[in-house]
Amino acid sequence: MLVRVRNARAGSFEPDIQADNLNTGGDVANRPLFYFEGPPELTETAAEIAYDTGQLTLSGPSEKLDAAHWPVRGDLAHIRLAGRCFVPHYAVPMPHAVKAPGAMLRKLAQAEADVLEELPEGASFDVLEMSGGWCWGQAAGDIGSDGGYVGYVPQHLLMPLAP
């Protein structure tokens, strides 16, 4: 069978090529597009290796953490929580300091949202996400703690610190 292939970068079609491994028979909705040589399933040896190394395993449900003090939400979490919580994305914190005259740490990214804490000028704030003029992250906690409150601070009230 001859197949015409579109070159996405050039926006043109490549010359016709012979595609012997293209599957054209059977029910269109339930057939594989291509045939590949070798067994189609994961071999027993590969599955054993993945299991022995701890890859591809679930050890139970994600931990339920206090949202006010743990930087995790449905779509994003602090990288240190990667082994404890399952979310689509993990972020490495970007250290920032609060500018003068200080800032209010809010529960939501809205000026009218509940205030969780007042952050003084120079306070440390680990930013995990910047969006819509707001930064979501965690305020510095007491020495020896996992951190302070988690919430939103207006982006213009923060300045980045050197790592």
DATADA-V254497 format. One record per backbone hydrogen bond with DSSP energy under -0.5 kcal/mol. CO is the residue of the C=O (numbers start at 1). NH is the residue of the N-H. Records with the same first field share a line. If there is no record, write none. Layout:
CO: NH + NH
//
This chain:
1: 19
3: 5 + 17
5: 14
6: 8
7: 11 + 12
12: 7
17: 3
19: 22
21: 35
22: 24
27: 30
28: 31
33: 23
43: 47
44: 48
45: 49
46: 50
47: 51
48: 52
49: 53
50: 55
51: 54
54: 57
63: 65
65: 67
66: 69 + 70
68: 150
70: 72
71: 78
74: 88
75: 89
76: 73
77: 91
78: 81
79: 82
81: 84 + 85
84: 63
85: 87
89: 77
91: 79 + 93
93: 95
94: 127
95: 161
96: 125
97: 159
98: 122
99: 102
103: 105 + 119
104: 106
105: 116 + 117
106: 152
108: 110
110: 113
114: 107
117: 105 + 119
118: 120
119: 103
120: 123
123: 98
124: 140
125: 96 + 127
126: 138
127: 94
129: 136
131: 134
133: 155
134: 131
135: 153
136: 128 + 129
137: 151
138: 126
139: 148
142: 145
149: 139
151: 137
152: 106
153: 135
154: 157
155: 158
157: 99
159: 97
//
